[in-house]
Amino acid sequence: MKAFRISGRFRMGRNWQPFSKELAAKDEAAAREKLLSLLGSQHGVPRKYVTIATVAEVPKDQVEDHAVKYALEARA
């Protein structure tokens, strides 16, 4: 399990909202899929209105999200 920081923007009403999210996933493709699923379920955003700008792997010691830290430690 690896940590990824994904940033980009999604459409909220008529405006584009920037975002940055940390996720735990096995690879980059799984992290992208998880992000699209989360934005769709939490904000009701269709996938076509999500633009991913960057996906970067984050070293375990630089992870800021507590849920991601816990997921990395639990799977180690």
DOMAR-184151 format. One line per 10 residues: number of its first residue (from 0); their letters; for each residue x, y, z of C-alpha. Coordinates in Angstrom, 3 decimals. Example, Ala and Ser with C-alpha at 12.3 -4.5 7.8 and 13.67 -1.06 7.14 Angstrom:
2
0 = AS = 12.300,-4.500,7.800 | 13.670,-1.060,7.140
//
This chain:
76
0 = MKAFRISGRF = 0.000,0.000,0.000 | 1.322,3.432,-0.989 | 0.241,7.010,-0.295 | -0.657,9.359,-3.153 | -1.426,13.080,-3.234 | -3.814,13.964,-6.057 | -4.632,17.524,-7.044 | -6.825,19.061,-9.683 | -10.256,20.616,-9.910 | -13.887,19.601,-10.188
10 = RMGRNWQPFS = -17.011,21.396,-11.265 | -19.262,22.552,-8.451 | -22.320,24.259,-9.900 | -21.003,26.740,-12.448 | -17.576,27.115,-10.863 | -14.481,24.913,-10.844 | -13.319,24.035,-7.329 | -9.625,23.167,-6.790 | -8.798,20.170,-4.590 | -5.871,18.265,-3.131
20 = KELAAKDEAA = -6.476,14.858,-1.553 | -4.262,12.185,-0.012 | -5.262,8.570,-0.522 | -3.847,5.141,0.254 | -3.901,2.760,-2.716 | -1.859,-0.043,-4.260 | -0.926,1.929,-7.403 | -1.621,5.173,-9.269 | -4.559,3.785,-11.264 | -6.261,2.576,-8.078
30 = AREKLLSLLG = -5.707,5.999,-6.463 | -7.316,7.773,-9.437 | -10.295,5.406,-9.354 | -10.722,5.864,-5.598 | -10.638,9.662,-5.953 | -13.272,9.675,-8.696 | -15.456,7.390,-6.588 | -15.100,9.591,-3.498 | -15.853,12.855,-5.311 | -18.855,11.260,-6.972
40 = SQHGVPRKYV = -20.308,9.925,-3.749 | -19.511,12.888,-1.479 | -20.241,15.758,-3.881 | -22.385,14.171,-6.598 | -19.867,15.110,-9.284 | -19.909,13.089,-12.525 | -16.479,11.805,-13.584 | -16.461,13.978,-16.699 | -16.394,17.083,-14.465 | -13.258,16.019,-12.567
50 = TIATVAEVPK = -9.881,17.116,-13.931 | -6.832,15.515,-12.310 | -3.711,17.668,-12.724 | -1.104,15.734,-10.742 | -0.731,12.391,-9.010 | 2.361,12.080,-6.832 | 3.493,9.304,-4.548 | 4.119,10.610,-1.024 | 6.754,9.088,1.282 | 5.250,7.591,4.443
60 = DQVEDHAVKY = 6.969,10.159,6.682 | 5.402,13.088,4.752 | 1.769,11.922,4.833 | -0.475,14.528,6.489 | -3.892,12.815,6.461 | -4.390,10.759,9.629 | -6.684,8.221,7.942 | -4.053,7.570,5.269 | -1.333,7.202,7.930 | -3.472,4.667,9.752
70 = ALEARA = -4.181,2.711,6.538 | -0.464,2.559,5.723 | 0.478,1.377,9.220 | -2.306,-1.200,9.382 | -1.193,-2.807,6.099 | 2.547,-2.778,6.821
//
